[in-house]
Amino acid sequence: MGESAIKSVEHALIYLRDQSESFAKAKSDRVYLEQFRKSKKAMLIIEAQQLGKKTIQERESYAYAHKEYAELLDGLKIAVENEEVVKFKLKAAELRIEIWRTQQANQRSEYRAGSLNT
């Protein structure tokens, strides 16, 4: 394996190290918004009750149709997208390292097989 392959693996390792915080942040943003969505729905249901909505269905409909709830869903959509992008970039770096490891193992096997034949 040449020097360029080793540098590629080194870059992948550095990338994994450097991006771990980005992934943690992206995941925490998503989880926070998923949990806050429940709180926001409850707040909007209370607001609907105060506005005179009598049934649970009316209150839930009010909450789900509310502009603030829709904005929260847009934020959640962005958070999920960000998390997935970082996750798959990290996975690509991990796969690059695994490919290198497999190539190294194959080279060792070929070397041993060649040594036995001579």
Biopython code that builds the backbone (N, CA, C, O; Angstrom):
import numpy as np
from Bio.PDB.StructureBuilder import StructureBuilder

atoms = [
    (1, "MET", "N", (0.859, -1.166, 0.000)),
    (1, "MET", "CA", (0.000, 0.000, 0.000)),
    (1, "MET", "C", (0.896, 1.216, 0.000)),
    (1, "MET", "O", (1.866, 1.284, 0.754)),
    (2, "GLY", "N", (0.576, 2.160, -0.832)),
    (2, "GLY", "CA", (1.407, 3.331, -0.983)),
    (2, "GLY", "C", (1.182, 4.378, 0.084)),
    (2, "GLY", "O", (0.289, 4.285, 0.927)),
    (3, "GLU", "N", (2.037, 5.379, 0.003)),
    (3, "GLU", "CA", (1.963, 6.471, 0.981)),
    (3, "GLU", "C", (0.652, 7.243, 0.870)),
    (3, "GLU", "O", (0.133, 7.739, 1.870)),
    (4, "SER", "N", (0.117, 7.344, -0.347)),
    (4, "SER", "CA", (-1.143, 8.084, -0.506)),
    (4, "SER", "C", (-2.302, 7.384, 0.212)),
    (4, "SER", "O", (-3.198, 8.040, 0.744)),
    (5, "ALA", "N", (-2.275, 6.056, 0.221)),
    (5, "ALA", "CA", (-3.332, 5.314, 0.922)),
    (5, "ALA", "C", (-3.221, 5.523, 2.424)),
    (5, "ALA", "O", (-4.225, 5.678, 3.119)),
    (6, "ILE", "N", (-1.992, 5.526, 2.911)),
    (6, "ILE", "CA", (-1.785, 5.760, 4.344)),
    (6, "ILE", "C", (-2.252, 7.157, 4.716)),
    (6, "ILE", "O", (-2.896, 7.343, 5.748)),
    (7, "LYS", "N", (-1.936, 8.131, 3.892)),
    (7, "LYS", "CA", (-2.391, 9.506, 4.153)),
    (7, "LYS", "C", (-3.913, 9.587, 4.123)),
    (7, "LYS", "O", (-4.521, 10.319, 4.904)),
    (8, "SER", "N", (-4.525, 8.826, 3.212)),
    (8, "SER", "CA", (-5.987, 8.804, 3.123)),
    (8, "SER", "C", (-6.595, 8.260, 4.415)),
    (8, "SER", "O", (-7.595, 8.782, 4.908)),
    (9, "VAL", "N", (-5.988, 7.215, 4.954)),
    (9, "VAL", "CA", (-6.467, 6.642, 6.213)),
    (9, "VAL", "C", (-6.240, 7.617, 7.354)),
    (9, "VAL", "O", (-7.103, 7.776, 8.217)),
    (10, "GLU", "N", (-5.083, 8.273, 7.367)),
    (10, "GLU", "CA", (-4.811, 9.270, 8.404)),
    (10, "GLU", "C", (-5.836, 10.399, 8.343)),
    (10, "GLU", "O", (-6.325, 10.859, 9.375)),
    (11, "HIS", "N", (-6.158, 10.842, 7.130)),
    (11, "HIS", "CA", (-7.173, 11.897, 6.975)),
    (11, "HIS", "C", (-8.531, 11.417, 7.478)),
    (11, "HIS", "O", (-9.270, 12.180, 8.099)),
    (12, "ALA", "N", (-8.857, 10.162, 7.213)),
    (12, "ALA", "CA", (-10.131, 9.606, 7.681)),
    (12, "ALA", "C", (-10.177, 9.575, 9.206)),
    (12, "ALA", "O", (-11.200, 9.904, 9.806)),
    (13, "LEU", "N", (-9.076, 9.181, 9.828)),
    (13, "LEU", "CA", (-9.023, 9.149, 11.295)),
    (13, "LEU", "C", (-9.141, 10.553, 11.891)),
    (13, "LEU", "O", (-9.847, 10.763, 12.876)),
    (14, "ILE", "N", (-8.455, 11.488, 11.293)),
    (14, "ILE", "CA", (-8.534, 12.879, 11.760)),
    (14, "ILE", "C", (-9.955, 13.411, 11.584)),
    (14, "ILE", "O", (-10.480, 14.099, 12.459)),
    (15, "TYR", "N", (-10.568, 13.090, 10.453)),
    (15, "TYR", "CA", (-11.937, 13.523, 10.202)),
    (15, "TYR", "C", (-12.882, 12.954, 11.253)),
    (15, "TYR", "O", (-13.730, 13.674, 11.781)),
    (16, "LEU", "N", (-12.741, 11.661, 11.561)),
    (16, "LEU", "CA", (-13.597, 11.049, 12.579)),
    (16, "LEU", "C", (-13.451, 11.767, 13.911)),
    (16, "LEU", "O", (-14.442, 12.066, 14.578)),
    (17, "ARG", "N", (-12.221, 12.038, 14.290)),
    (17, "ARG", "CA", (-11.974, 12.731, 15.558)),
    (17, "ARG", "C", (-12.592, 14.134, 15.544)),
    (17, "ARG", "O", (-13.270, 14.534, 16.491)),
    (18, "ASP", "N", (-12.350, 14.861, 14.470)),
    (18, "ASP", "CA", (-12.802, 16.251, 14.413)),
    (18, "ASP", "C", (-14.312, 16.399, 14.278)),
    (18, "ASP", "O", (-14.877, 17.393, 14.735)),
    (19, "GLN", "N", (-14.963, 15.438, 13.666)),
    (19, "GLN", "CA", (-16.398, 15.547, 13.419)),
    (19, "GLN", "C", (-17.260, 14.927, 14.520)),
    (19, "GLN", "O", (-18.485, 15.044, 14.478)),
    (20, "SER", "N", (-16.650, 14.282, 15.488)),
    (20, "SER", "CA", (-17.439, 13.644, 16.538)),
    (20, "SER", "C", (-18.278, 14.667, 17.301)),
    (20, "SER", "O", (-19.415, 14.379, 17.675)),
    (21, "GLU", "N", (-17.729, 15.855, 17.534)),
    (21, "GLU", "CA", (-18.503, 16.899, 18.219)),
    (21, "GLU", "C", (-19.655, 17.399, 17.356)),
    (21, "GLU", "O", (-20.737, 17.689, 17.866)),
    (22, "SER", "N", (-19.426, 17.497, 16.060)),
    (22, "SER", "CA", (-20.503, 17.923, 15.155)),
    (22, "SER", "C", (-21.659, 16.938, 15.181)),
    (22, "SER", "O", (-22.824, 17.335, 15.181)),
    (23, "PHE", "N", (-21.334, 15.650, 15.204)),
    (23, "PHE", "CA", (-22.379, 14.643, 15.252)),
    (23, "PHE", "C", (-23.132, 14.710, 16.571)),
    (23, "PHE", "O", (-24.360, 14.630, 16.597)),
    (24, "ALA", "N", (-22.392, 14.858, 17.667)),
    (24, "ALA", "CA", (-23.035, 14.946, 18.982)),
    (24, "ALA", "C", (-23.975, 16.144, 19.038)),
    (24, "ALA", "O", (-25.082, 16.040, 19.566)),
    (25, "LYS", "N", (-23.544, 17.270, 18.500)),
    (25, "LYS", "CA", (-24.380, 18.480, 18.494)),
    (25, "LYS", "C", (-25.617, 18.263, 17.631)),
    (25, "LYS", "O", (-26.729, 18.601, 18.039)),
    (26, "ALA", "N", (-25.430, 17.708, 16.456)),
    (26, "ALA", "CA", (-26.563, 17.464, 15.551)),
    (26, "ALA", "C", (-27.576, 16.519, 16.187)),
    (26, "ALA", "O", (-28.784, 16.734, 16.083)),
    (27, "LYS", "N", (-27.086, 15.483, 16.838)),
    (27, "LYS", "CA", (-27.994, 14.535, 17.474)),
    (27, "LYS", "C", (-28.713, 15.170, 18.656)),
    (27, "LYS", "O", (-29.914, 14.965, 18.837)),
    (28, "SER", "N", (-27.988, 15.938, 19.457)),
    (28, "SER", "CA", (-28.633, 16.569, 20.616)),
    (28, "SER", "C", (-29.685, 17.583, 20.163)),
    (28, "SER", "O", (-30.724, 17.722, 20.808)),
    (29, "ASP", "N", (-29.430, 18.285, 19.071)),
    (29, "ASP", "CA", (-30.422, 19.228, 18.532)),
    (29, "ASP", "C", (-31.693, 18.491, 18.130)),
    (29, "ASP", "O", (-32.802, 18.940, 18.418)),
    (30, "ARG", "N", (-31.516, 17.352, 17.458)),
    (30, "ARG", "CA", (-32.683, 16.583, 17.021)),
    (30, "ARG", "C", (-33.475, 16.065, 18.216)),
    (30, "ARG", "O", (-34.698, 16.200, 18.260)),
    (31, "VAL", "N", (-32.794, 15.484, 19.165)),
    (31, "VAL", "CA", (-33.480, 14.921, 20.335)),
    (31, "VAL", "C", (-34.199, 16.026, 21.109)),
    (31, "VAL", "O", (-35.335, 15.846, 21.546)),
    (32, "TYR", "N", (-33.533, 17.167, 21.274)),
    (32, "TYR", "CA", (-34.155, 18.287, 21.975)),
    (32, "TYR", "C", (-35.446, 18.710, 21.273)),
    (32, "TYR", "O", (-36.479, 18.875, 21.922)),
    (33, "LEU", "N", (-35.394, 18.884, 19.963)),
    (33, "LEU", "CA", (-36.587, 19.317, 19.230)),
    (33, "LEU", "C", (-37.693, 18.272, 19.274)),
    (33, "LEU", "O", (-38.871, 18.624, 19.340)),
    (34, "GLU", "N", (-37.330, 16.992, 19.240)),
    (34, "GLU", "CA", (-38.352, 15.949, 19.360)),
    (34, "GLU", "C", (-39.059, 16.042, 20.710)),
    (34, "GLU", "O", (-40.279, 15.900, 20.789)),
    (35, "GLN", "N", (-38.300, 16.276, 21.751)),
    (35, "GLN", "CA", (-38.899, 16.386, 23.079)),
    (35, "GLN", "C", (-39.665, 17.701, 23.235)),
    (35, "GLN", "O", (-40.745, 17.723, 23.825)),
    (36, "PHE", "N", (-39.118, 18.778, 22.716)),
    (36, "PHE", "CA", (-39.787, 20.072, 22.828)),
    (36, "PHE", "C", (-41.104, 20.085, 22.054)),
    (36, "PHE", "O", (-42.036, 20.801, 22.420)),
    (37, "ARG", "N", (-41.177, 19.305, 21.001)),
    (37, "ARG", "CA", (-42.421, 19.218, 20.219)),
    (37, "ARG", "C", (-43.581, 18.800, 21.113)),
    (37, "ARG", "O", (-44.693, 19.306, 20.960)),
    (38, "LYS", "N", (-43.335, 17.886, 22.039)),
    (38, "LYS", "CA", (-44.379, 17.440, 22.963)),
    (38, "LYS", "C", (-44.798, 18.579, 23.893)),
    (38, "LYS", "O", (-45.983, 18.790, 24.152)),
    (39, "SER", "N", (-43.804, 19.298, 24.381)),
    (39, "SER", "CA", (-44.103, 20.439, 25.265)),
    (39, "SER", "C", (-44.880, 21.516, 24.514)),
    (39, "SER", "O", (-45.837, 22.087, 25.037)),
    (40, "LYS", "N", (-44.461, 21.781, 23.297)),
    (40, "LYS", "CA", (-45.126, 22.822, 22.496)),
    (40, "LYS", "C", (-46.575, 22.432, 22.234)),
    (40, "LYS", "O", (-47.470, 23.275, 22.306)),
    (41, "LYS", "N", (-46.805, 21.177, 21.934)),
    (41, "LYS", "CA", (-48.175, 20.715, 21.704)),
    (41, "LYS", "C", (-49.011, 20.939, 22.965)),
    (41, "LYS", "O", (-50.142, 21.419, 22.886)),
    (42, "ALA", "N", (-48.456, 20.594, 24.120)),
    (42, "ALA", "CA", (-49.187, 20.781, 25.379)),
    (42, "ALA", "C", (-49.482, 22.259, 25.618)),
    (42, "ALA", "O", (-50.590, 22.607, 26.027)),
    (43, "MET", "N", (-48.514, 23.126, 25.370)),
    (43, "MET", "CA", (-48.724, 24.571, 25.555)),
    (43, "MET", "C", (-49.820, 25.089, 24.633)),
    (43, "MET", "O", (-50.645, 25.912, 25.031)),
    (44, "LEU", "N", (-49.819, 24.598, 23.397)),
    (44, "LEU", "CA", (-50.830, 25.051, 22.442)),
    (44, "LEU", "C", (-52.209, 24.487, 22.773)),
    (44, "LEU", "O", (-53.219, 25.144, 22.519)),
    (45, "ILE", "N", (-52.266, 23.310, 23.323)),
    (45, "ILE", "CA", (-53.556, 22.747, 23.752)),
    (45, "ILE", "C", (-54.127, 23.577, 24.891)),
    (45, "ILE", "O", (-55.329, 23.842, 24.926)),
    (46, "ILE", "N", (-53.280, 23.985, 25.815)),
    (46, "ILE", "CA", (-53.733, 24.861, 26.913)),
    (46, "ILE", "C", (-54.218, 26.191, 26.349)),
    (46, "ILE", "O", (-55.242, 26.721, 26.780)),
    (47, "GLU", "N", (-53.479, 26.722, 25.390)),
    (47, "GLU", "CA", (-53.885, 27.977, 24.742)),
    (47, "GLU", "C", (-55.239, 27.809, 24.060)),
    (47, "GLU", "O", (-56.092, 28.693, 24.141)),
    (48, "ALA", "N", (-55.437, 26.683, 23.394)),
    (48, "ALA", "CA", (-56.705, 26.418, 22.715)),
    (48, "ALA", "C", (-57.847, 26.348, 23.720)),
    (48, "ALA", "O", (-58.942, 26.845, 23.457)),
    (49, "GLN", "N", (-57.595, 25.739, 24.854)),
    (49, "GLN", "CA", (-58.610, 25.653, 25.902)),
    (49, "GLN", "C", (-58.986, 27.060, 26.375)),
    (49, "GLN", "O", (-60.163, 27.366, 26.565)),
    (50, "GLN", "N", (-57.985, 27.900, 26.559)),
    (50, "GLN", "CA", (-58.232, 29.268, 27.009)),
    (50, "GLN", "C", (-58.986, 30.080, 25.962)),
    (50, "GLN", "O", (-59.676, 31.044, 26.292)),
    (51, "LEU", "N", (-58.850, 29.685, 24.707)),
    (51, "LEU", "CA", (-59.581, 30.360, 23.630)),
    (51, "LEU", "C", (-60.993, 29.804, 23.450)),
    (51, "LEU", "O", (-61.739, 30.248, 22.578)),
    (52, "GLY", "N", (-61.345, 28.837, 24.280)),
    (52, "GLY", "CA", (-62.717, 28.328, 24.249)),
    (52, "GLY", "C", (-62.919, 27.058, 23.456)),
    (52, "GLY", "O", (-64.059, 26.640, 23.254)),
    (53, "LYS", "N", (-61.850, 26.431, 23.001)),
    (53, "LYS", "CA", (-61.989, 25.152, 22.297)),
    (53, "LYS", "C", (-62.399, 24.113, 23.339)),
    (53, "LYS", "O", (-61.715, 23.926, 24.345)),
    (54, "LYS", "N", (-63.515, 23.446, 23.087)),
    (54, "LYS", "CA", (-64.107, 22.603, 24.120)),
    (54, "LYS", "C", (-63.623, 21.153, 24.100)),
    (54, "LYS", "O", (-63.355, 20.578, 25.154)),
    (55, "THR", "N", (-63.510, 20.564, 22.920)),
    (55, "THR", "CA", (-63.166, 19.135, 22.875)),
    (55, "THR", "C", (-61.653, 18.941, 22.712)),
    (55, "THR", "O", (-60.924, 19.830, 22.272)),
    (56, "ILE", "N", (-61.235, 17.769, 23.078)),
    (56, "ILE", "CA", (-59.822, 17.401, 22.899)),
    (56, "ILE", "C", (-59.450, 17.502, 21.422)),
    (56, "ILE", "O", (-58.375, 17.992, 21.077)),
    (57, "GLN", "N", (-60.346, 17.036, 20.554)),
    (57, "GLN", "CA", (-60.078, 17.079, 19.107)),
    (57, "GLN", "C", (-59.881, 18.516, 18.629)),
    (57, "GLN", "O", (-58.973, 18.786, 17.843)),
    (58, "GLU", "N", (-60.703, 19.420, 19.084)),
    (58, "GLU", "CA", (-60.561, 20.832, 18.701)),
    (58, "GLU", "C", (-59.225, 21.401, 19.185)),
    (58, "GLU", "O", (-58.557, 22.144, 18.466)),
    (59, "ARG", "N", (-58.853, 21.046, 20.394)),
    (59, "ARG", "CA", (-57.604, 21.557, 20.977)),
    (59, "ARG", "C", (-56.386, 20.994, 20.241)),
    (59, "ARG", "O", (-55.437, 21.720, 19.944)),
    (60, "GLU", "N", (-56.427, 19.708, 19.957)),
    (60, "GLU", "CA", (-55.319, 19.105, 19.216)),
    (60, "GLU", "C", (-55.223, 19.669, 17.804)),
    (60, "GLU", "O", (-54.129, 19.952, 17.316)),
    (61, "SER", "N", (-56.354, 19.830, 17.158)),
    (61, "SER", "CA", (-56.365, 20.411, 15.813)),
    (61, "SER", "C", (-55.772, 21.818, 15.833)),
    (61, "SER", "O", (-54.998, 22.192, 14.951)),
    (62, "TYR", "N", (-56.142, 22.577, 16.837)),
    (62, "TYR", "CA", (-55.597, 23.930, 16.998)),
    (62, "TYR", "C", (-54.075, 23.864, 17.142)),
    (62, "TYR", "O", (-53.351, 24.619, 16.493)),
    (63, "ALA", "N", (-53.596, 22.953, 18.001)),
    (63, "ALA", "CA", (-52.156, 22.834, 18.251)),
    (63, "ALA", "C", (-51.409, 22.428, 16.982)),
    (63, "ALA", "O", (-50.398, 23.035, 16.630)),
    (64, "TYR", "N", (-51.910, 21.401, 16.300)),
    (64, "TYR", "CA", (-51.223, 20.910, 15.110)),
    (64, "TYR", "C", (-51.243, 21.916, 13.960)),
    (64, "TYR", "O", (-50.324, 21.947, 13.141)),
    (65, "ALA", "N", (-52.272, 22.724, 13.902)),
    (65, "ALA", "CA", (-52.394, 23.700, 12.816)),
    (65, "ALA", "C", (-51.689, 25.022, 13.130)),
    (65, "ALA", "O", (-51.574, 25.888, 12.263)),
    (66, "HIS", "N", (-51.226, 25.171, 14.347)),
    (66, "HIS", "CA", (-50.627, 26.435, 14.775)),
    (66, "HIS", "C", (-49.305, 26.691, 14.047)),
    (66, "HIS", "O", (-48.523, 25.772, 13.803)),
    (67, "LYS", "N", (-49.078, 27.954, 13.709)),
    (67, "LYS", "CA", (-47.870, 28.362, 12.993)),
    (67, "LYS", "C", (-46.604, 27.981, 13.777)),
    (67, "LYS", "O", (-45.630, 27.517, 13.183)),
    (68, "GLU", "N", (-46.610, 28.168, 15.071)),
    (68, "GLU", "CA", (-45.428, 27.858, 15.885)),
    (68, "GLU", "C", (-45.110, 26.366, 15.866)),
    (68, "GLU", "O", (-43.942, 25.979, 15.874)),
    (69, "TYR", "N", (-46.145, 25.527, 15.842)),
    (69, "TYR", "CA", (-45.925, 24.081, 15.772)),
    (69, "TYR", "C", (-45.323, 23.708, 14.419)),
    (69, "TYR", "O", (-44.411, 22.884, 14.347)),
    (70, "ALA", "N", (-45.830, 24.313, 13.356)),
    (70, "ALA", "CA", (-45.296, 24.055, 12.015)),
    (70, "ALA", "C", (-43.839, 24.502, 11.915)),
    (70, "ALA", "O", (-43.021, 23.823, 11.294)),
    (71, "GLU", "N", (-43.516, 25.632, 12.519)),
    (71, "GLU", "CA", (-42.131, 26.120, 12.520)),
    (71, "GLU", "C", (-41.219, 25.157, 13.283)),
    (71, "GLU", "O", (-40.086, 24.904, 12.873)),
    (72, "LEU", "N", (-41.719, 24.631, 14.383)),
    (72, "LEU", "CA", (-40.943, 23.666, 15.143)),
    (72, "LEU", "C", (-40.672, 22.418, 14.302)),
    (72, "LEU", "O", (-39.566, 21.877, 14.333)),
    (73, "LEU", "N", (-41.671, 21.962, 13.557)),
    (73, "LEU", "CA", (-41.480, 20.801, 12.681)),
    (73, "LEU", "C", (-40.446, 21.088, 11.594)),
    (73, "LEU", "O", (-39.656, 20.214, 11.238)),
    (74, "ASP", "N", (-40.451, 22.311, 11.068)),
    (74, "ASP", "CA", (-39.428, 22.691, 10.085)),
    (74, "ASP", "C", (-38.033, 22.621, 10.705)),
    (74, "ASP", "O", (-37.088, 22.146, 10.074)),
    (75, "GLY", "N", (-37.914, 23.095, 11.935)),
    (75, "GLY", "CA", (-36.635, 23.016, 12.638)),
    (75, "GLY", "C", (-36.210, 21.581, 12.880)),
    (75, "GLY", "O", (-35.034, 21.245, 12.748)),
    (76, "LEU", "N", (-37.160, 20.740, 13.231)),
    (76, "LEU", "CA", (-36.866, 19.325, 13.447)),
    (76, "LEU", "C", (-36.408, 18.662, 12.150)),
    (76, "LEU", "O", (-35.495, 17.837, 12.152)),
    (77, "LYS", "N", (-37.041, 19.026, 11.063)),
    (77, "LYS", "CA", (-36.653, 18.492, 9.759)),
    (77, "LYS", "C", (-35.198, 18.834, 9.449)),
    (77, "LYS", "O", (-34.442, 17.976, 8.993)),
    (78, "ILE", "N", (-34.807, 20.069, 9.690)),
    (78, "ILE", "CA", (-33.429, 20.514, 9.450)),
    (78, "ILE", "C", (-32.466, 19.784, 10.388)),
    (78, "ILE", "O", (-31.382, 19.376, 9.973)),
    (79, "ALA", "N", (-32.861, 19.623, 11.645)),
    (79, "ALA", "CA", (-32.001, 18.939, 12.615)),
    (79, "ALA", "C", (-31.766, 17.483, 12.218)),
    (79, "ALA", "O", (-30.644, 16.987, 12.329)),
    (80, "VAL", "N", (-32.795, 16.803, 11.764)),
    (80, "VAL", "CA", (-32.659, 15.412, 11.337)),
    (80, "VAL", "C", (-31.749, 15.336, 10.108)),
    (80, "VAL", "O", (-30.889, 14.460, 10.019)),
    (81, "GLU", "N", (-31.942, 16.248, 9.177)),
    (81, "GLU", "CA", (-31.104, 16.274, 7.979)),
    (81, "GLU", "C", (-29.640, 16.500, 8.347)),
    (81, "GLU", "O", (-28.757, 15.810, 7.837)),
    (82, "ASN", "N", (-29.383, 17.453, 9.222)),
    (82, "ASN", "CA", (-28.003, 17.724, 9.646)),
    (82, "ASN", "C", (-27.378, 16.501, 10.304)),
    (82, "ASN", "O", (-26.234, 16.148, 10.019)),
    (83, "GLU", "N", (-28.130, 15.864, 11.180)),
    (83, "GLU", "CA", (-27.613, 14.676, 11.857)),
    (83, "GLU", "C", (-27.277, 13.579, 10.857)),
    (83, "GLU", "O", (-26.221, 12.953, 10.947)),
    (84, "GLU", "N", (-28.165, 13.350, 9.915)),
    (84, "GLU", "CA", (-27.947, 12.284, 8.937)),
    (84, "GLU", "C", (-26.747, 12.575, 8.036)),
    (84, "GLU", "O", (-25.986, 11.663, 7.714)),
    (85, "VAL", "N", (-26.572, 13.813, 7.631)),
    (85, "VAL", "CA", (-25.424, 14.173, 6.789)),
    (85, "VAL", "C", (-24.122, 13.885, 7.532)),
    (85, "VAL", "O", (-23.217, 13.253, 6.987)),
    (86, "VAL", "N", (-24.032, 14.348, 8.767)),
    (86, "VAL", "CA", (-22.803, 14.129, 9.544)),
    (86, "VAL", "C", (-22.604, 12.633, 9.779)),
    (86, "VAL", "O", (-21.488, 12.127, 9.660)),
    (87, "LYS", "N", (-23.674, 11.933, 10.109)),
    (87, "LYS", "CA", (-23.578, 10.494, 10.381)),
    (87, "LYS", "C", (-23.039, 9.740, 9.169)),
    (87, "LYS", "O", (-22.171, 8.880, 9.318)),
    (88, "PHE", "N", (-23.538, 10.045, 7.973)),
    (88, "PHE", "CA", (-23.100, 9.309, 6.795)),
    (88, "PHE", "C", (-21.694, 9.701, 6.354)),
    (88, "PHE", "O", (-20.983, 8.885, 5.767)),
    (89, "LYS", "N", (-21.286, 10.929, 6.626)),
    (89, "LYS", "CA", (-19.892, 11.311, 6.353)),
    (89, "LYS", "C", (-18.948, 10.568, 7.293)),
    (89, "LYS", "O", (-17.876, 10.124, 6.883)),
    (90, "LEU", "N", (-19.349, 10.436, 8.549)),
    (90, "LEU", "CA", (-18.539, 9.666, 9.497)),
    (90, "LEU", "C", (-18.477, 8.196, 9.064)),
    (90, "LEU", "O", (-17.425, 7.563, 9.142)),
    (91, "LYS", "N", (-19.600, 7.672, 8.615)),
    (91, "LYS", "CA", (-19.651, 6.280, 8.157)),
    (91, "LYS", "C", (-18.736, 6.078, 6.950)),
    (91, "LYS", "O", (-18.074, 5.046, 6.843)),
    (92, "ALA", "N", (-18.695, 7.046, 6.050)),
    (92, "ALA", "CA", (-17.816, 6.943, 4.881)),
    (92, "ALA", "C", (-16.348, 6.899, 5.312)),
    (92, "ALA", "O", (-15.558, 6.134, 4.759)),
    (93, "ALA", "N", (-15.991, 7.713, 6.292)),
    (93, "ALA", "CA", (-14.616, 7.699, 6.804)),
    (93, "ALA", "C", (-14.303, 6.351, 7.453)),
    (93, "ALA", "O", (-13.213, 5.810, 7.267)),
    (94, "GLU", "N", (-15.252, 5.811, 8.211)),
    (94, "GLU", "CA", (-15.053, 4.495, 8.824)),
    (94, "GLU", "C", (-14.875, 3.414, 7.764)),
    (94, "GLU", "O", (-14.039, 2.523, 7.915)),
    (95, "LEU", "N", (-15.652, 3.493, 6.704)),
    (95, "LEU", "CA", (-15.544, 2.507, 5.635)),
    (95, "LEU", "C", (-14.201, 2.608, 4.929)),
    (95, "LEU", "O", (-13.630, 1.589, 4.540)),
    (96, "ARG", "N", (-13.694, 3.817, 4.761)),
    (96, "ARG", "CA", (-12.381, 3.996, 4.137)),
    (96, "ARG", "C", (-11.310, 3.280, 4.961)),
    (96, "ARG", "O", (-10.417, 2.637, 4.408)),
    (97, "ILE", "N", (-11.407, 3.395, 6.265)),
    (97, "ILE", "CA", (-10.454, 2.725, 7.155)),
    (97, "ILE", "C", (-10.610, 1.210, 7.054)),
    (97, "ILE", "O", (-9.612, 0.490, 7.015)),
    (98, "GLU", "N", (-11.838, 0.721, 7.011)),
    (98, "GLU", "CA", (-12.074, -0.719, 6.892)),
    (98, "GLU", "C", (-11.542, -1.268, 5.569)),
    (98, "GLU", "O", (-10.979, -2.362, 5.529)),
    (99, "ILE", "N", (-11.721, -0.510, 4.492)),
    (99, "ILE", "CA", (-11.188, -0.938, 3.192)),
    (99, "ILE", "C", (-9.671, -1.053, 3.274)),
    (99, "ILE", "O", (-9.091, -2.020, 2.780)),
    (100, "TRP", "N", (-9.031, -0.075, 3.895)),
    (100, "TRP", "CA", (-7.578, -0.088, 4.046)),
    (100, "TRP", "C", (-7.141, -1.305, 4.866)),
    (100, "TRP", "O", (-6.173, -1.978, 4.513)),
    (101, "ARG", "N", (-7.850, -1.583, 5.951)),
    (101, "ARG", "CA", (-7.512, -2.738, 6.796)),
    (101, "ARG", "C", (-7.633, -4.043, 6.007)),
    (101, "ARG", "O", (-6.789, -4.932, 6.123)),
    (102, "THR", "N", (-8.690, -4.143, 5.209)),
    (102, "THR", "CA", (-8.881, -5.344, 4.391)),
    (102, "THR", "C", (-7.762, -5.478, 3.371)),
    (102, "THR", "O", (-7.239, -6.573, 3.165)),
    (103, "GLN", "N", (-7.390, -4.377, 2.733)),
    (103, "GLN", "CA", (-6.297, -4.416, 1.762)),
    (103, "GLN", "C", (-4.989, -4.840, 2.430)),
    (103, "GLN", "O", (-4.214, -5.608, 1.860)),
    (104, "GLN", "N", (-4.750, -4.336, 3.638)),
    (104, "GLN", "CA", (-3.534, -4.712, 4.359)),
    (104, "GLN", "C", (-3.542, -6.205, 4.690)),
    (104, "GLN", "O", (-2.524, -6.881, 4.544)),
    (105, "ALA", "N", (-4.679, -6.710, 5.130)),
    (105, "ALA", "CA", (-4.784, -8.143, 5.446)),
    (105, "ALA", "C", (-4.572, -8.981, 4.190)),
    (105, "ALA", "O", (-3.906, -10.015, 4.239)),
    (106, "ASN", "N", (-5.133, -8.540, 3.069)),
    (106, "ASN", "CA", (-4.955, -9.264, 1.813)),
    (106, "ASN", "C", (-3.492, -9.276, 1.391)),
    (106, "ASN", "O", (-2.985, -10.295, 0.921)),
    (107, "GLN", "N", (-2.819, -8.153, 1.558)),
    (107, "GLN", "CA", (-1.396, -8.093, 1.199)),
    (107, "GLN", "C", (-0.568, -9.037, 2.079)),
    (107, "GLN", "O", (0.339, -9.712, 1.591)),
    (108, "ARG", "N", (-0.885, -9.078, 3.372)),
    (108, "ARG", "CA", (-0.162, -9.990, 4.266)),
    (108, "ARG", "C", (-0.392, -11.449, 3.854)),
    (108, "ARG", "O", (0.535, -12.259, 3.866)),
    (109, "SER", "N", (-1.627, -11.768, 3.495)),
    (109, "SER", "CA", (-1.944, -13.136, 3.052)),
    (109, "SER", "C", (-1.196, -13.476, 1.776)),
    (109, "SER", "O", (-0.650, -14.571, 1.648)),
    (110, "GLU", "N", (-1.167, -12.554, 0.837)),
    (110, "GLU", "CA", (-0.451, -12.778, -0.414)),
    (110, "GLU", "C", (1.042, -12.939, -0.159)),
    (110, "GLU", "O", (1.693, -13.772, -0.791)),
    (111, "TYR", "N", (1.581, -12.159, 0.749)),
    (111, "TYR", "CA", (3.007, -12.239, 1.064)),
    (111, "TYR", "C", (3.322, -13.601, 1.682)),
    (111, "TYR", "O", (4.294, -14.258, 1.311)),
    (112, "ARG", "N", (2.474, -14.014, 2.638)),
    (112, "ARG", "CA", (2.695, -15.318, 3.278)),
    (112, "ARG", "C", (2.573, -16.462, 2.260)),
    (112, "ARG", "O", (3.358, -17.409, 2.271)),
    (113, "ALA", "N", (1.577, -16.349, 1.390)),
    (113, "ALA", "CA", (1.389, -17.386, 0.375)),
    (113, "ALA", "C", (2.572, -17.431, -0.569)),
    (113, "ALA", "O", (2.997, -18.510, -0.982)),
    (114, "GLY", "N", (3.108, -16.272, -0.916)),
    (114, "GLY", "CA", (4.286, -16.215, -1.789)),
    (114, "GLY", "C", (5.519, -16.748, -1.105)),
    (114, "GLY", "O", (6.356, -17.373, -1.757)),
    (115, "SER", "N", (5.662, -16.522, 0.188)),
    (115, "SER", "CA", (6.807, -16.996, 0.951)),
    (115, "SER", "C", (6.801, -18.516, 1.053)),
    (115, "SER", "O", (7.856, -19.150, 1.048)),
    (116, "LEU", "N", (5.627, -19.087, 1.145)),
    (116, "LEU", "CA", (5.510, -20.538, 1.277)),
    (116, "LEU", "C", (5.827, -21.237, -0.043)),
    (116, "LEU", "O", (6.293, -22.376, -0.043)),
    (117, "ASN", "N", (5.579, -20.563, -1.165)),
    (117, "ASN", "CA", (5.796, -21.169, -2.484)),
    (117, "ASN", "C", (7.255, -21.133, -2.912)),
    (117, "ASN", "O", (7.632, -21.825, -3.858)),
    (118, "THR", "N", (8.073, -20.352, -2.244)),
    (118, "THR", "CA", (9.483, -20.288, -2.657)),
    (118, "THR", "C", (10.368, -21.173, -1.842)),
    (118, "THR", "O", (11.576, -21.222, -2.075)),
]
sb = StructureBuilder()
sb.init_structure("model")
sb.init_model(0)
sb.init_chain("A")
sb.init_seg("    ")
for serial, (resi, resn, name, xyz) in enumerate(atoms, 1):
    if name == "N":
        sb.init_residue(resn, " ", resi, " ")
    sb.init_atom(name, np.array(xyz, "f"), 0.0, 1.0, " ", f" {name:<3s}", serial, name[0])
structure = sb.get_structure()
